[in-house]
């Protein structure tokens, strides 16, 4: 899905944009154990390069990761030796193991429709132990999105400069689908400047859509405000 050189750029950028993965992982661990004391296992669904798993591995007895991209998982394996990773789509994956907690951090917006949201939530809940915890980090709601939004990030290292530039717009005739065009310029002394471009399509889900998906999957859910999650998190508990 992604080339390894892109994955390296992606990981470096994500770690340099001010997101506190260590404290986010700590808040996840606390929330899970408040609702399921003694929880010892966790699956990070759509884990990418393992940005949260690098810290969660110290908080749970058993952690595993799932992602659709084999290249992302190759990178994650190199960063977190000993963790088991699985290749799969959050809408239809199947792992024999069940987990006290399943998390999906910032990736749920890549689903294409309300139906896919319900399918994914049901699949994630399917992999929970009884009374297990599902935690989802949402993206913007439809009313919060700014059409034409521009973002720019510059990361400087001793021998490298990376510039990420993105433009986001609503899809034509669709008020909850976003087309994000992203360009990367990656400059090094020996390699000069190389250019990477991608187009990402994301969905703007409402609180009602999340609540309906959790209810259909047999969960009680609430949106919780946390210090290190600017858009809060959904936390749901399997009822059986």
Sine and cosine of phi, psi and omega as CSV:
sin_phi,cos_phi,sin_psi,cos_psi,sin_omega,cos_omega
0.00,0.00,-0.75,0.66,0.06,-1.00
-0.86,-0.50,0.54,-0.84,0.09,-1.00
-0.99,0.16,0.49,-0.87,-0.10,-1.00
-0.87,0.49,-0.58,0.81,0.00,-1.00
-0.91,0.40,-0.59,0.81,0.10,-1.00
-0.91,0.42,-0.66,0.75,-0.03,-1.00
-0.87,0.50,-0.64,0.77,0.04,-1.00
-0.89,0.47,-0.69,0.72,0.04,-1.00
-0.90,0.45,-0.71,0.71,0.02,-1.00
-0.84,0.54,-0.74,0.67,-0.05,-1.00
-0.90,0.44,-0.69,0.72,0.00,-1.00
-0.88,0.47,-0.68,0.73,0.02,-1.00
-0.91,0.42,-0.71,0.70,-0.03,-1.00
-0.89,0.46,-0.54,0.84,0.02,-1.00
-0.98,0.18,-0.12,0.99,-0.09,-1.00
-0.91,-0.41,0.16,0.99,-0.10,-1.00
-0.98,-0.20,0.24,0.97,0.09,-1.00
1.00,0.02,0.07,1.00,0.03,-1.00
-0.99,0.12,0.78,-0.63,-0.09,-1.00
-1.00,-0.07,1.00,0.08,-0.08,-1.00
-0.91,0.42,-0.58,0.82,-0.01,-1.00
-0.90,0.44,-0.75,0.66,-0.01,-1.00
-0.96,0.28,-0.50,0.87,0.12,-0.99
-0.89,0.46,-0.69,0.72,0.03,-1.00
-0.88,0.48,-0.64,0.77,0.02,-1.00
-0.90,0.44,-0.65,0.76,0.03,-1.00
-0.92,0.39,-0.61,0.79,0.07,-1.00
-0.87,0.49,-0.75,0.66,0.01,-1.00
-0.86,0.52,-0.67,0.74,0.00,-1.00
-0.91,0.41,-0.72,0.70,0.00,-1.00
-0.88,0.48,-0.69,0.72,-0.02,-1.00
-0.87,0.49,-0.72,0.70,-0.09,-1.00
-0.97,0.22,-0.36,0.93,0.13,-0.99
-0.91,0.42,-0.59,0.81,-0.08,-1.00
-0.99,-0.15,-0.36,0.93,0.08,-1.00
-0.64,-0.77,0.99,0.15,-0.01,-1.00
-0.84,0.55,0.65,-0.76,0.00,-1.00
1.00,0.10,0.05,1.00,0.03,-1.00
-0.82,0.57,0.75,-0.66,-0.10,-1.00
-0.80,-0.60,-0.15,0.99,-0.06,-1.00
-0.77,-0.64,0.56,-0.83,-0.05,-1.00
-0.54,-0.84,0.68,-0.74,0.12,-0.99
-0.93,-0.38,0.81,-0.59,0.11,-0.99
-0.99,-0.12,0.97,-0.25,-0.04,-1.00
-1.00,0.02,0.73,-0.69,-0.15,-0.99
0.88,0.47,0.79,0.61,-0.15,-0.99
-0.97,0.23,-0.24,0.97,-0.02,-1.00
0.86,0.51,-0.77,-0.64,-0.03,-1.00
-1.00,0.04,0.16,0.99,0.07,-1.00
0.99,0.12,0.53,0.85,-0.08,-1.00
-0.89,0.46,-0.59,0.80,0.08,-1.00
-1.00,0.03,-0.58,0.81,-0.04,-1.00
-0.87,0.49,-0.46,0.89,0.01,-1.00
-0.86,0.51,-0.43,0.90,0.03,-1.00
-0.97,-0.25,-0.55,0.84,0.01,-1.00
-0.91,0.41,-0.43,0.90,-0.01,-1.00
-0.87,0.49,-0.41,0.91,0.02,-1.00
-1.00,-0.02,-0.10,0.99,-0.09,-1.00
-0.96,-0.29,-0.30,0.95,-0.02,-1.00
-0.77,-0.64,0.51,-0.86,-0.01,-1.00
-0.90,0.44,-0.62,0.78,0.00,-1.00
-0.70,-0.71,0.85,-0.53,0.12,-0.99
-0.81,-0.58,0.57,-0.82,0.06,-1.00
-0.67,-0.74,0.34,-0.94,-0.02,-1.00
-0.81,-0.59,0.47,-0.88,0.03,-1.00
-0.72,-0.70,0.70,-0.72,0.11,-0.99
-0.39,-0.92,0.43,-0.90,0.02,-1.00
-0.97,0.23,-0.44,0.90,-0.08,-1.00
-1.00,-0.04,0.89,-0.46,0.07,-1.00
-0.90,0.44,-0.57,0.82,0.01,-1.00
-0.93,0.36,-0.63,0.77,0.09,-1.00
-0.86,0.51,-0.68,0.74,-0.04,-1.00
-0.94,0.34,-0.58,0.81,0.08,-1.00
-0.86,0.51,-0.70,0.72,0.03,-1.00
-0.89,0.46,-0.72,0.70,-0.03,-1.00
-0.89,0.46,-0.65,0.76,0.02,-1.00
-0.87,0.50,-0.63,0.77,0.01,-1.00
-0.93,0.36,-0.51,0.86,-0.01,-1.00
-0.99,0.14,-0.50,0.87,-0.10,-0.99
-0.75,-0.66,0.97,0.25,-0.03,-1.00
-0.87,0.50,0.61,-0.79,0.08,-1.00
1.00,-0.05,-0.21,0.98,0.03,-1.00
-1.00,0.05,0.66,-0.75,0.02,-1.00
-1.00,0.07,0.75,-0.67,0.01,-1.00
-0.85,-0.52,0.50,-0.86,-0.02,-1.00
-0.79,-0.61,0.61,-0.79,0.08,-1.00
-1.00,-0.09,0.82,-0.57,0.00,-1.00
0.04,-1.00,0.26,-0.97,0.02,-1.00
-1.00,-0.09,0.69,-0.72,-0.06,-1.00
-0.90,0.44,-0.25,0.97,0.01,-1.00
-0.99,0.11,-0.37,0.93,-0.10,-0.99
-0.56,-0.83,0.28,0.96,-0.04,-1.00
-0.96,0.29,0.33,-0.94,0.06,-1.00
-0.59,-0.80,0.86,-0.50,0.09,-1.00
-0.85,-0.53,0.66,-0.75,-0.01,-1.00
-0.89,0.45,-0.64,0.77,-0.06,-1.00
-0.93,0.36,0.45,-0.90,0.15,-0.99
-0.88,-0.47,0.39,-0.92,-0.19,-0.98
-0.76,-0.65,0.55,-0.83,0.08,-1.00
-0.93,0.36,-0.45,0.89,0.03,-1.00
-0.61,-0.79,0.63,-0.78,0.15,-0.99
-0.80,-0.60,0.73,-0.68,0.01,-1.00
-0.83,-0.55,0.46,-0.89,0.10,-0.99
-0.64,-0.77,0.97,-0.24,-0.18,-0.98
-0.98,-0.20,0.93,-0.37,0.15,-0.99
0.91,0.41,0.13,0.99,-0.07,-1.00
-0.97,-0.25,-0.23,0.97,-0.13,-0.99
-0.89,0.45,-0.44,0.90,-0.03,-1.00
-0.93,0.36,-0.22,0.98,0.04,-1.00
-0.97,0.25,-0.16,0.99,0.08,-1.00
-0.94,0.35,0.50,-0.87,-0.20,-0.98
-1.00,-0.06,-0.24,0.97,-0.11,-0.99
-0.33,-0.94,0.20,-0.98,0.08,-1.00
-0.87,0.49,-0.60,0.80,0.03,-1.00
-0.90,0.43,-0.66,0.75,0.05,-1.00
-0.91,0.42,-0.59,0.81,0.06,-1.00
-0.87,0.50,-0.73,0.68,0.00,-1.00
-0.90,0.43,-0.63,0.77,0.02,-1.00
-0.90,0.44,-0.70,0.72,-0.02,-1.00
-0.91,0.42,-0.72,0.70,0.00,-1.00
-0.87,0.49,-0.68,0.73,0.02,-1.00
-0.88,0.48,-0.65,0.76,0.00,-1.00
-0.93,0.37,-0.64,0.76,0.03,-1.00
-0.91,0.41,-0.69,0.73,0.02,-1.00
-0.90,0.44,-0.58,0.82,0.04,-1.00
-0.83,0.56,-0.48,0.88,-0.05,-1.00
-1.00,-0.08,0.19,0.98,0.07,-1.00
-1.00,-0.03,0.50,-0.86,0.20,-0.98
-0.96,0.29,0.25,-0.97,0.06,-1.00
-0.81,0.59,0.73,-0.69,-0.05,-1.00
0.90,0.43,0.33,0.94,0.01,-1.00
-0.94,0.34,0.26,-0.96,-0.13,-0.99
-0.93,-0.37,0.76,-0.65,0.13,-0.99
-0.93,-0.37,0.79,-0.61,0.00,-1.00
-0.82,-0.57,0.82,-0.57,-0.04,-1.00
-0.82,-0.57,0.76,-0.65,0.12,-0.99
-1.00,-0.06,0.89,-0.46,-0.05,-1.00
-0.99,0.11,0.16,-0.99,0.14,-0.99
-0.97,-0.26,-0.34,-0.94,-0.04,-1.00
-0.92,0.39,0.53,-0.85,0.23,-0.97
-0.98,0.21,0.32,-0.95,0.00,-1.00
-0.82,0.58,-0.65,0.76,-0.05,-1.00
-0.95,0.30,-0.28,0.96,-0.05,-1.00
-1.00,-0.02,-0.26,0.97,-0.09,-1.00
-0.97,0.26,0.65,-0.76,0.02,-1.00
-0.96,-0.29,0.96,-0.27,0.01,-1.00
-0.85,0.52,0.66,-0.75,-0.01,-1.00
0.98,0.20,0.26,0.96,-0.07,-1.00
-0.89,0.45,0.72,-0.69,0.02,-1.00
-0.93,-0.37,0.67,-0.74,0.06,-1.00
-0.75,-0.66,0.58,-0.81,-0.02,-1.00
-0.61,-0.79,0.76,-0.65,0.05,-1.00
-0.74,-0.67,0.69,-0.73,0.08,-1.00
-0.81,-0.59,0.82,-0.57,0.03,-1.00
-0.90,-0.43,0.80,-0.60,-0.01,-1.00
-0.89,-0.45,0.78,-0.63,0.16,-0.99
-0.85,-0.53,0.12,-0.99,-0.06,-1.00
-0.82,0.58,-0.66,0.75,-0.07,-1.00
-0.83,-0.55,0.42,0.91,-0.06,-1.00
-0.36,-0.93,0.62,-0.79,0.12,-0.99
-0.73,-0.68,0.77,-0.64,0.03,-1.00
-0.83,-0.56,0.76,-0.65,0.05,-1.00
-0.87,-0.50,0.83,-0.56,0.07,-1.00
-0.94,-0.34,0.78,-0.63,0.01,-1.00
-0.76,-0.65,0.77,-0.64,-0.02,-1.00
-0.70,-0.71,0.47,-0.88,0.07,-1.00
-0.75,-0.67,0.76,-0.64,-0.04,-1.00
-0.86,-0.51,0.71,-0.70,-0.01,-1.00
-0.57,-0.82,0.46,-0.89,0.07,-1.00
-0.94,0.35,0.62,-0.79,0.11,-0.99
-0.90,0.43,0.53,-0.85,0.00,-1.00
-0.87,0.49,0.74,-0.67,0.04,-1.00
0.88,0.47,0.47,0.88,0.03,-1.00
-0.52,-0.85,0.89,-0.45,-0.11,-0.99
-1.00,-0.05,0.11,0.99,0.04,-1.00
-0.74,-0.67,0.27,0.96,0.05,-1.00
-0.85,-0.52,0.74,-0.67,-0.09,-1.00
-0.90,-0.45,0.71,-0.71,0.14,-0.99
-0.96,-0.26,0.88,-0.47,0.00,-1.00
-0.93,-0.37,0.87,-0.50,0.06,-1.00
-0.98,-0.17,0.81,-0.58,-0.10,-1.00
-0.82,-0.57,0.73,-0.68,0.08,-1.00
-0.83,-0.56,0.68,-0.74,0.06,-1.00
-0.87,-0.49,0.70,-0.72,0.20,-0.98
-0.91,-0.42,0.86,-0.52,-0.08,-1.00
-0.88,-0.48,0.92,-0.38,-0.12,-0.99
-0.89,-0.46,0.76,-0.65,0.09,-1.00
-0.72,-0.69,0.41,-0.91,-0.02,-1.00
-0.85,0.52,-0.63,0.77,-0.05,-1.00
-1.00,0.07,-0.57,0.82,-0.09,-1.00
-1.00,-0.08,-0.14,0.99,-0.06,-1.00
0.96,0.30,-0.59,-0.80,-0.03,-1.00
-0.91,-0.41,0.80,-0.60,0.11,-0.99
-0.89,-0.45,0.40,-0.92,-0.11,-0.99
-0.84,-0.54,0.73,-0.69,0.07,-1.00
-0.81,-0.58,0.72,-0.70,0.02,-1.00
-0.74,-0.67,0.56,-0.83,0.07,-1.00
-0.49,-0.87,0.39,-0.92,0.11,-0.99
-0.88,-0.47,0.80,-0.60,-0.04,-1.00
-0.87,-0.48,0.72,-0.69,0.05,-1.00
-0.92,-0.39,0.75,-0.66,-0.10,-0.99
-0.71,-0.70,0.33,-0.95,-0.03,-1.00
-0.91,-0.41,0.55,-0.84,0.06,-1.00
-0.97,-0.24,0.98,-0.18,-0.05,-1.00
-1.00,-0.06,0.56,-0.83,0.04,-1.00
-1.00,0.03,0.28,-0.96,0.08,-1.00
-0.86,0.51,-0.62,0.79,-0.01,-1.00
-0.89,0.45,-0.62,0.78,0.02,-1.00
-0.91,0.42,-0.64,0.76,0.07,-1.00
-0.90,0.44,-0.74,0.67,-0.03,-1.00
-0.86,0.50,-0.67,0.74,0.01,-1.00
-0.90,0.44,-0.64,0.77,-0.01,-1.00
-0.91,0.41,-0.67,0.74,0.02,-1.00
-0.91,0.41,-0.69,0.73,-0.01,-1.00
-0.89,0.46,-0.67,0.74,0.00,-1.00
-0.90,0.44,-0.45,0.89,0.01,-1.00
-1.00,0.00,0.07,1.00,0.05,-1.00
0.99,0.17,0.65,0.76,-0.04,-1.00
-0.80,-0.60,0.52,-0.85,0.25,-0.97
-1.00,-0.09,0.76,-0.66,-0.14,-0.99
-0.69,-0.73,0.44,-0.90,0.10,-0.99
-0.52,-0.86,0.44,-0.90,0.06,-1.00
-1.00,-0.06,0.84,-0.54,-0.12,-0.99
-0.91,-0.42,0.76,-0.65,0.07,-1.00
-0.99,0.13,0.75,-0.66,0.00,-1.00
-0.73,-0.68,0.49,-0.87,-0.07,-1.00
-0.86,0.51,-0.66,0.75,-0.15,-0.99
-0.98,-0.19,0.18,0.98,0.07,-1.00
-0.85,-0.53,0.99,-0.16,-0.11,-0.99
-0.88,0.47,-0.42,0.91,0.02,-1.00
-0.94,-0.34,0.38,0.92,0.04,-1.00
0.90,0.43,-0.08,-1.00,0.07,-1.00
-0.64,-0.77,0.52,-0.85,0.18,-0.98
-1.00,0.03,0.78,-0.63,0.08,-1.00
-0.82,-0.57,0.80,-0.60,-0.08,-1.00
-0.78,-0.63,0.54,-0.84,0.03,-1.00
-0.85,-0.53,0.77,-0.64,0.05,-1.00
-0.90,0.44,0.74,-0.67,-0.09,-1.00
-1.00,0.04,-0.10,0.99,-0.01,-1.00
-0.54,-0.84,0.00,0.00,0.00,0.00
